[in-house]
Amino acid sequence: MGSSSVGTSSTRVHAFADDPLGDHDAVGLAAELRRGTVSVAEVRAAVAERLARVDPTLRAVQLERIAEPATGSPDGPFAGVPTFIKDNTDVRGWPTGNGSASYVPRPAPAHAAVTQQILSTGLDAVGKSRMPEFGFNASTEFAAAEPTVNPWNPRHSCGASSGGAAALVAAGVVPIAHANDGGGSIRIPAAACGLVGLKPGRGRTAPSANGSRMPINLVADGVVSRTVRDTAVFLAAADRQRRAPHLPPLGLVEGPADRRLRIGLVLTSPTGAVVDADTRAVVEDTARTLEKLGHEITPASIDLDPRFVDDFVDYWGLLAATVAAGGRFAFGRTFRASALDPFTRGLVDRYKRAAPRTPAILRRLRRVRHDYARLFTRHDVLLSPVLAHVPPELGRLSPTVPFDELLQRLLGYVAFTPLNNIAGAPGISLPGGLSSTGLPIGVHLSAAHGDERTLLELAYALEAERPWPRIQDLSHAAAHTAPN
């Protein structure tokens, strides 16, 4: 186990320690709790101590409720394991801030359906994690507040929009955390922070209130975790709690399958972004590993309507415009559209110009699921980068960057993930390796709608064949022990 340590500057930041949390994943910690080796009270005390050590640096927590958690089912597979809920999801009695300074959040009157599903797995919610305003940005940065930082290097972005969740899990505060994904928001921070992040297909997990109001529902809820089995156990439990009748039953995936898959290797982004050398090398190395495991690797390309990128950005703007126009109804009389951050306002302004084309934009985007499905007549899985380059330094994706410049930077970064959201298909980010500067690089696996099982089976195989770097194992030389 790693020593409890916190770093400064470029030093890695983590809180792993010889305490009741140890370096257990959620499955392992749940087993310790069932055996009585540790108690729920001891685990919560350890979370509080770890949080006090690292969150002044990470700034990943929006709301802390360790002493008054929303407790999960004692019959769930994760009974007693602590987690954080992302700040766009209602927990009864807790404010939901959506990462925005545009309104004063009120206590939620009831748990969201997603929260109910998370608690049904036994997880205890001990607080809320930070996110950028309404999840629109790919970095957890703010116009008038300090950013959430990457535990692997606090000068760099932890990704978004589930950035707080990923930072907390990567740094060892909790083993698993709620996340959701409307354009990459599970997979982007998982890649940036060296975690497992599976975006379930549309309908696999409980419906998000935000997603259900969208003309095209982009949002899927899940978790970020340090091991494949944590994500697999969570999805199996969620599937039992609420079966999706239009999808095949998932069940518990417990390891790799013994079958040869046709895997398409995608290195050209639909956005036209250039993949950096470190990222390309990690993805190609992963392809060689999969080939060594017996799978067939062939080059693949994603052929979409050339208007796809503009259509997606305009749809992004539609969602921002909906927030701006309906904020007082949704969030109360304290909401002020003028207090939205500059990036959100820029999306609104862009959409105003595109608004007359909305029916055509939606029609083309709805057709994307058919283009996506055709890819899986030739391939069982697609392998690609998650992001076009390593996590950028803080400030590069700040919402205060001029809108047109920031938009181009985002399109050059978030280059592979949005397709799965528009198509409603599952995708998983897995740790692929480290860059030449020691930052995590994720690899992305995509499958046909309803086929999360294949993604988890492949993820288990890669985890066993190429154990990924762990922050607690790499920090000893660089980190110094935190003061008590």
N, C-alpha and C positions, 0 to 999 in steps of 0.2 A: 504494500500500500504506500502511496505517496505521502510525504510529510505535508502538513497543513502549510500552505504557502500562498503568498500574494506577491505579485510582481508590480513593477512600475515601468514606465516607458515601453520598451519593446519586450519586456519580460512576460512570459506566460503567466496567467492568473488562474489559480485553482485553489480549491478548499478541501481536496481529498485528505483524509486523516485517519488515524487509528481510533475511530469512534464508532458508535453503533451503525452509522451509514456505511463506513468502510469505503470500498470501491465496488460495492454490489450494484448490479443492475436492478430493475424493479422486480423481476422474477426472483432473483436471489434474495433481495431484502424481504419480500413477502414470505419466502420460505423461512427465513430467520424469525420473522414475527410469528408465524404459525408454530414454530418449534419452541417459542418462548425464550430464545437466545437473547433477544432484545425486546424491549417493550415499545409500544406506540409513543409513550411519553418520552422515552430516551431518544427515539428517532426524531421526534419534533424538536427536542432540545438541541440535538446535533444540527438540524436544519437551521435553527435560530443562530447557533454559534457560527456555522459556516457562512451564513448570509451576512452576519456582522463583519466577518473577515474580508469578504470579497466584494459585496455589493457597493461599498463606497467607490470602488474602482469600476465595477461593471455597470452600475446604474441600470439594472435589469428588472427591478421590481417596481410595479406601479402601486400595489396595495399589499400590505403584509397582515395576515390574519392567523399566524401560527397558533396563538393561544385560543382562537375562536374559529376553527376551521369548519368548512362544509364537509361533513364526514360521509364517507362512502359506505356501500353495502358491506357488512361483515362477511357475506358469502361470496364476494367477488374474488377473482384470482389475485388481485393486488391489494387485498384488505390491509389497511393501515399504512400503505405506502404514500408518502406526501407528493403532491404535485402542485403546479400553478396553472391557473386558467388564464387564457389570453384576454386582454382588456376590451375585446369587442363582443364578449359572450356573457350573458346575464347569469349572475349567481345571486340568489335571493338575499336581499338586505345589503348587498354590496353595490357601490356605484360602478357603472360601465362607462368609461371615458373615451374609448375608441382612439386613444392617443392624441386627442385633439384639445386645443385650448379654446375652441370656439363656443363652448357651453360649460355650464356647471353640472356635472353628472348627478343624477338622483339615485337613491337606492333602488335596485331592481325589485319589482313586486314578486317575482317568481323565478325559479331556475329555468333557463333555456332548455329546450329538448336535448341539445348537445351536452349541457351540464349534467342533466339527469343520466344520460348515457355514460358519461365519464364516471360519475359517482357510482353507477351500477357495477362498474368493474372493481370497486373496492377502494379506488384512489381517494385520498383525503385532500381536498383543495385547501392549501394554506396561504393563498394569496393570488394576486393577479400580476401577470407579466406585462412589460411595456411593449409598445408597438408604435410605428409611425402613424401619422394622422390618417385614420380610416383605412389603413393598410395600403395606401396608394403608392408608397415609395418602396424601393428595394433595399433601403438602408434605414436602420432605426435611429434616425436623426430628426431634429426638431428645429423650428425657426427660432424659438426663444427658450430652449432648455438644453441641458447637456445631453449628448448622445449616449446610447447603450453601446458598449465596446465589445470587441472580439476577445475572448479569453486567451486566444493563441497569440495575440499581439494587440494591446489596447490602443495602438495608433490606427487600427484598421476597423472597418465595418464588420459587424456580426451578421449582416444580411437583414432581411425583413420579408414579410411584415411580422413574422413570429420571432423577431430577433431577441426579445427578452427571454422567451422560452428557451431558445437554443443556447443563449449565453449561460443561463442557470444550469442547464443539463450538462453542457460541456465543462463547466467549471466545478461540477460535482455538488452543487447545492441540493439538487434533487435528481433522481435517476431518470425521470420521464416527465414530460410536460405537454399540456394541451397546445395544439397549434392548428391553424387552418390556412387554406390555400386557395386564392382566387386568381393567381397568375404565376404562382411559384412560391407562395409565402410559407409553405412548409419546407420545400426542397431547397430554396435559396439559402436560408439561414442554416439548414442542416449541412449543406455543402461548405458554407463559410466557416462553420464551427466544428467540422469533423464528426458529424452525427448521421444516424439513420433517419430519414424523413420520407415517409410514404404518403403521397396524396391519394386517398381512395378514389375510386370512380364515382361518378354522379349517382347518388342514392345509396351508396354502401353504408354510410354512417347517417346518424340522425340529421334531419334537415336543419340548416342554419336559417335563422329568421332573416338575416341580411340577404343570403343567397336566394331564398324563396321569393323575395320581392323583385329580383332582377328579371328582365325579359329573357335573358339566357343565364341560367344559374351556373356561375363559375365556381362556387365555393364548396369545398369539401373539408370536413374536420377530421383530425387525427391527432398524432403525437409526434414529437421528436424524442429519440432515445439513443442510448449508447450501444445497444445490441439489437440484432435482428429479432431475437426471441421476444424482447419486450414489445416491439411493434406487432409481431405476430399474435402474441397473447392478447394484446389490447384489441386488435381487430376481430379476433375470434369471439371475445367476450361481447364486443359491441354488436357483432352480427347475431349473437344469441339473444341479446336484449331487444333488438329490433331487426327482424328479418326484412330484407328488401325483396319483395315477391318477384320482381322482374330480373333479378340477378341470381346466378347460381350460388348455392350455399358455399360459404368460405371454409368453415371449420377451422381447426387449429393446425397450422402448418408448423411442423416441428423439425424440419431439416430439408436438405436438398433432395431433389427427385432424380431418379436414374433414367433420364431420357435425354435424347439429343435434340437440341433446339436450333432453329434457323435464326441467327441473330444478325440483324442489319446494323452496320457501323455507320453512324451519321456524324460527319465532322463539319458539314456546311450548315449554317444556321438559317432558318427561315427569315431572320431579320437582316441577313447579310453581314452580321458581325464577324470580325476576324478572331479566331480562336488563338489565344497566346500559346507560346511554345511549351510552357510547363503543363498547361491544361491538356493540350493535344498529346503530349508524351504520356501523361497518366491514363488518358482514355485508350490510347493505342496499347499501352502495357496491359490494361484490363482486358482488352480484346484478345491479346495473346494468352492471357491466363484462361479465359473462357474457351479458347481454342484447345489449349492443353487439357482442359477438362472434358473435351470431346464434342464441343458444340461447333456448328458450322458458322463461320463469320464471313459475311459478304458485304461489300460496300452498299450503302443505301442512301437515297436522297428523299427529302420531303418536298413534294411538289404541290404547292398551294396556289390559289388565286393570287396574282401579284399584288392585289389590293389588301391582302390579309393583314399586313402590319399596320397600315393606315386604318383599316377597319377596327382592329383591336384597340389601337390608341383612341380612336373616336368613341368606342364603346366604353373605354376607361373614362373618357371625358363625360359621357352620359351618366355614369355612376356618380362622378363628382358633382355634376350639375343637379342630380337628384338630391344629393346631400344638401347642397346649397339652397335649393328651392324648398325642400321639405324639412329642413332642420328644426324649425320652430315646432312643427307638428310632432316630429320624432323625438326631439330632445328637450322641448320645453321652451319657455319664454326667455331663458337666458341665452339661447343660441343666437350668435351673430355671424352671418356669412362673411362679414368684413374681417373677422378674426381667424378665418381659415388660413392655412399657411400658403405661401406664395405658389408652391407647386400645385396644390389643390385648386387655387384660383386660376392658375394657368390652364389646367385641364378643363375647367369650366369655360374659360374664354375660347379655347380651341373647339369645344363641342358646340358653342353657339354658332360657329361658322359651318359646322357639319350637320347641324340639326335637321335641315331639310332633307338630307340624304338618309335619315335614320331607318326608314323601312328597307331600303336597299342594303344598308350596312347589316342590319339584323338578318335579312334573308341570306346574304352571303356567309355570314358567320354560322348560321344554322346548318349550312351545307357542309361546313368543315368536317363534321362528324363522319360524313360519307367518305370524304377524301382520306381521313384518318383510318377508317375501317378498311379501305382498300390496301393500305400499307401492310395489313396483317393477313392478306391473302398470300403474300410472298414471304413474310417473316413472322416468327412467333414473338419476337422481342426486338426492340430497337435499343441500341447502346449509343449514347452521345455524352457530351459534356452536360453538366447542369448549367454552368455559367461560362461565358466566353473568356473570362480572365479571372485571376485570383482576386480575393476580396480587396477592394480599393482602400486607400487611406481615408480616414474620416475627413469630411469636408467636400470630397469629390462629388458625392451624391446628396449633399445637403439640400433641403428644400429652399434654401436661400439662393442657390445657384440660378442664374437667369433661366427661365422656363425652357426656351428652345435648346439651350446648351445642355441642361439637365436631361431633357427628353432624349437627346441623341446619345448621351452617356448611358442612360438606362437601356436603350435599345442595343447598345454595344456591349452590354453586360448581361442582361436578362434575355438571353438569345434562344433558349431551347424550351423553357418550361410552359409558356402560355398556351401552346397548342393543346396540351392535355386538358386544360381547363375548358377551352372552347369545345373540344370534342367530348368532354365528360369522361375521359379515360384515366386509368390509374398510371402513376409514375412514381418512381422511388429514387431518392438520392442516397448514395452510399459513399463513405470515405474511400477515395481512390489512392491517396498518398499526400505528400507534402510538396509544396513548391520549393524552388531553390532558396527562397527566403523563409521557409519554415511555416508557411500558411497552408491550411487544409485545402484540398481540391476534391470536389465531388464528381462522381460519375452518375449518369442518369440512365435508368432502364425504364422503358415504356412498354405497355402491353395492351391488348385489346380490351374493350369495355367488359368489365366483370371478371377479369383475369388477374386479380391481385395475387392469387395463389402462385402463379408462375414467377412473379416478381419476387415474392418472399423465398421461394425455393432457390432461385438464382442468388439472391442476397445471402442466404445461408452458405451456399457453396463458395462465394467469394470471401465471406468472413472467415471461413475455415482455411481456405487456401492462402489468403493474403491478410492475416490479422492486421487491422488498421492501427495506425499510431494512436497512442493514448497520451493525453496531455500530462497526466500525472507521472508517466514514465519518462517524459522528456524534459521535465521542468527542473530537476534537481540541480543541474549545473547553473541554470540561469536565475532561478528564483531564490529569494531570501525569505527566511522564516518571518511570518508576521508577528508583530508584538501582540501580547495578550491584552 
